[in-house]
Amino acid sequence: MNTKMSSLSLHRLTPILLMFAVLAFEMSTDIYLPSLPEMAQYFNVPDAAVQTTLSAYLLGFALLGLVAGPLSDSIGRRPVILGSMTVFAAGSIGCWFAPTMTGLIIARFSQGMGAGMTMVVSTAILKDIYDEKNFSRILSTMGMVIALSPMVAPIFGGKIADVWGWKSCFFIIALVASVIWIAIVICLRESLSPEHRVDHRSRFSVRLLLETYSRLLKHRNVLTFSLISALTYGGLWAWIVEAPFYMINVLEIKSVDYGYYAAVGPGAYIFGTFLNRRCVAFYGVEKMLFYGLWLMIMGAALTLLTTIYW
């Protein structure tokens, strides 16, 4: 009876804990966007130096995300996610106390490392405890909730920075990360079966990891779709890091109001996701990808013309 209740609790609590963890990662980037110009003035550094805090986060996210899956196969999901959440929480506290821009960049890199590992292991945990149908349903639900973060976090961040200053944004992330870490310590159990861990214990190695990724990159389809994703998100992040400076310094929008303008992009993203789910069954993946890329090209061209002639 106790085992059955424990299993039921695991199924109910795990997606909630992981969803809040991923929300914390999203908020750690979005919440301080309205404060970027103010931070440049505070540290007396060029705008590009403040923008590096976002690049450092994404670099840490990408690098450690590559090893999280194989590592969790070898030693288990729980140790990896506890370690990665510890790194994220420590990085969040470091952002709050950072005395210099260099310190802030290093702390943001630490945040990215913890977030990247946790994101990968979170997906693996859900696949461990749910069948394919329920896994897809829960992942879709989490995605819809998480997609709201880029809309809400800049508005929220602009308001609290206006009252308590930009460092209060990092204080909130540090507090949320610490609470989530405690919740994971108390509630999250190992989801990987002992048999699976024994089978994979000797398989993790850097050499094997590099060989695997090397083989993947030799496949034309993998490389093509990876480049599409990379260029898409690269353009998106280029806009994210530049938009606060352009809107606040050039268009003279108040930082407290920046979040409302920033919400347009995520809103369009959510609408596009909804439209894709409706249309992909009729037009197919390749046509929808073609239409989506053309919309992106047109949108980028219109944005460029607007910034030149506004």
LINFEN-V330823 format. One record per residue. N is the residue number from 1. SS is DSSP state (hx for helix, st for strand, lp for the rest). PHI is phi in radians with two decimals (NA if undefined). Layout:
{{N,SS,PHI} {N,SS,PHI}}
This chain:
{{1,lp,NA} {2,hx,-1.11} {3,hx,-1.11} {4,hx,-1.14} {5,hx,-1.16} {6,hx,-1.12} {7,hx,-1.11} {8,hx,-1.12} {9,hx,-1.12} {10,hx,-1.04} {11,hx,-1.12} {12,hx,-1.41} {13,hx,-1.44} {14,hx,-1.00} {15,hx,-1.07} {16,hx,-1.16} {17,hx,-1.07} {18,hx,-1.18} {19,hx,-1.10} {20,hx,-1.16} {21,hx,-1.11} {22,hx,-1.16} {23,hx,-1.06} {24,hx,-1.10} {25,hx,-1.11} {26,hx,-1.10} {27,hx,-1.15} {28,hx,-1.09} {29,hx,-1.66} {30,hx,-1.40} {31,lp,-1.21} {32,lp,-1.81} {33,hx,-1.02} {34,hx,-1.11} {35,hx,-1.66} {36,hx,-0.99} {37,hx,-1.08} {38,hx,-1.13} {39,hx,-1.14} {40,hx,-1.08} {41,hx,-1.23} {42,hx,-1.09} {43,hx,-1.54} {44,lp,0.99} {45,lp,-2.24} {46,lp,-1.11} {47,hx,-1.01} {48,hx,-1.07} {49,hx,-1.17} {50,hx,-1.20} {51,hx,-1.11} {52,hx,-1.11} {53,hx,-1.08} {54,hx,-1.31} {55,hx,-1.10} {56,hx,-1.10} {57,hx,-1.07} {58,hx,-1.15} {59,hx,-1.13} {60,hx,-1.08} {61,hx,-1.05} {62,hx,-1.22} {63,hx,-1.15} {64,hx,-1.36} {65,hx,-1.11} {66,hx,-1.20} {67,hx,-1.79} {68,hx,-1.10} {69,hx,-1.09} {70,hx,-1.04} {71,hx,-1.15} {72,hx,-1.24} {73,hx,-1.17} {74,hx,-1.49} {75,hx,-1.98} {76,lp,1.90} {77,hx,-1.28} {78,hx,-1.08} {79,hx,-1.05} {80,hx,-1.21} {81,hx,-1.24} {82,hx,-1.15} {83,hx,-1.13} {84,hx,-1.21} {85,hx,-1.20} {86,hx,-1.11} {87,hx,-1.10} {88,hx,-1.12} {89,hx,-1.11} {90,hx,-1.10} {91,hx,-1.12} {92,hx,-1.14} {93,hx,-1.14} {94,hx,-1.09} {95,hx,-1.11} {96,hx,-1.13} {97,hx,-1.69} {98,lp,-0.96} {99,lp,-1.49} {100,lp,-2.35} {101,hx,-1.15} {102,hx,-1.08} {103,hx,-1.09} {104,hx,-1.17} {105,hx,-1.12} {106,hx,-1.12} {107,hx,-1.14} {108,hx,-1.18} {109,hx,-1.08} {110,hx,-1.12} {111,hx,-0.99} {112,hx,-1.10} {113,hx,-1.06} {114,hx,-1.13} {115,hx,-1.17} {116,hx,-1.08} {117,hx,-1.17} {118,hx,-1.15} {119,hx,-1.06} {120,hx,-1.16} {121,hx,-1.19} {122,hx,-1.04} {123,hx,-1.10} {124,hx,-1.12} {125,hx,-1.10} {126,hx,-1.11} {127,hx,-1.21} {128,hx,-1.18} {129,hx,-1.83} {130,lp,-2.19} {131,lp,-1.32} {132,hx,-1.06} {133,hx,-1.15} {134,hx,-1.19} {135,hx,-1.08} {136,hx,-1.12} {137,hx,-1.13} {138,hx,-1.19} {139,hx,-1.11} {140,hx,-1.14} {141,hx,-1.10} {142,hx,-1.06} {143,hx,-1.11} {144,hx,-1.14} {145,hx,-1.20} {146,hx,-1.16} {147,lp,-1.11} {148,lp,-1.32} {149,hx,-1.03} {150,hx,-1.10} {151,hx,-1.46} {152,hx,-1.58} {153,hx,-1.05} {154,hx,-1.10} {155,hx,-1.13} {156,hx,-1.09} {157,hx,-1.12} {158,hx,-1.10} {159,hx,-1.18} {160,hx,-1.26} {161,hx,-1.17} {162,hx,-1.16} {163,hx,-1.62} {164,hx,-1.98} {165,lp,1.66} {166,lp,-1.17} {167,hx,-1.16} {168,hx,-1.10} {169,hx,-1.10} {170,hx,-1.29} {171,hx,-1.08} {172,hx,-1.12} {173,hx,-1.11} {174,hx,-1.08} {175,hx,-1.14} {176,hx,-1.10} {177,hx,-1.08} {178,hx,-1.16} {179,hx,-1.14} {180,hx,-1.13} {181,hx,-1.05} {182,hx,-1.08} {183,hx,-1.11} {184,hx,-1.18} {185,hx,-1.00} {186,hx,-1.40} {187,hx,-1.83} {188,lp,-1.45} {189,lp,-1.88} {190,lp,-1.17} {191,lp,-1.77} {192,lp,-1.49} {193,lp,-1.15} {194,hx,-1.00} {195,hx,-1.11} {196,hx,-1.16} {197,hx,-1.15} {198,hx,-1.12} {199,hx,-1.12} {200,hx,-1.82} {201,lp,-1.05} {202,lp,-1.67} {203,lp,-1.60} {204,lp,-1.42} {205,lp,-2.75} {206,hx,-1.11} {207,hx,-1.09} {208,hx,-1.13} {209,hx,-1.10} {210,hx,-1.13} {211,hx,-1.13} {212,hx,-1.12} {213,hx,-1.16} {214,hx,-1.12} {215,hx,-1.14} {216,hx,-1.10} {217,hx,-1.25} {218,lp,-1.45} {219,lp,-1.43} {220,hx,-1.06} {221,hx,-1.13} {222,hx,-1.08} {223,hx,-1.14} {224,hx,-1.10} {225,hx,-1.22} {226,hx,-1.15} {227,hx,-1.16} {228,hx,-1.07} {229,hx,-1.13} {230,hx,-1.12} {231,hx,-1.19} {232,hx,-1.09} {233,hx,-1.25} {234,hx,-1.10} {235,hx,-1.12} {236,hx,-1.09} {237,hx,-1.25} {238,hx,-1.08} {239,hx,-1.23} {240,hx,-1.05} {241,hx,-1.37} {242,hx,-1.66} {243,hx,-0.99} {244,hx,-1.03} {245,hx,-1.20} {246,hx,-1.18} {247,hx,-1.26} {248,hx,-1.45} {249,hx,-1.47} {250,hx,-1.61} {251,lp,-1.46} {252,lp,1.04} {253,lp,-1.40} {254,lp,-1.14} {255,hx,-1.06} {256,hx,-1.19} {257,hx,-1.76} {258,hx,-1.03} {259,hx,-1.00} {260,hx,-1.17} {261,hx,-1.26} {262,hx,-1.17} {263,hx,-1.24} {264,hx,-1.10} {265,hx,-1.07} {266,hx,-1.04} {267,hx,-1.09} {268,hx,-1.16} {269,hx,-1.09} {270,hx,-1.10} {271,hx,-1.09} {272,hx,-1.11} {273,hx,-1.10} {274,hx,-1.09} {275,hx,-1.14} {276,hx,-1.12} {277,hx,-1.09} {278,hx,-1.35} {279,hx,-1.70} {280,hx,-1.10} {281,hx,-1.19} {282,hx,-1.59} {283,hx,-1.78} {284,lp,1.55} {285,hx,-1.18} {286,hx,-1.14} {287,hx,-1.16} {288,hx,-1.14} {289,hx,-1.12} {290,hx,-1.08} {291,hx,-1.11} {292,hx,-1.11} {293,hx,-1.16} {294,hx,-1.15} {295,hx,-1.09} {296,hx,-1.12} {297,hx,-1.10} {298,hx,-1.12} {299,hx,-1.12} {300,hx,-1.13} {301,hx,-1.13} {302,hx,-1.13} {303,hx,-1.11} {304,hx,-1.08} {305,hx,-1.11} {306,hx,-1.13} {307,hx,-1.22} {308,hx,-1.36} {309,hx,-1.79} {310,lp,-1.25}}
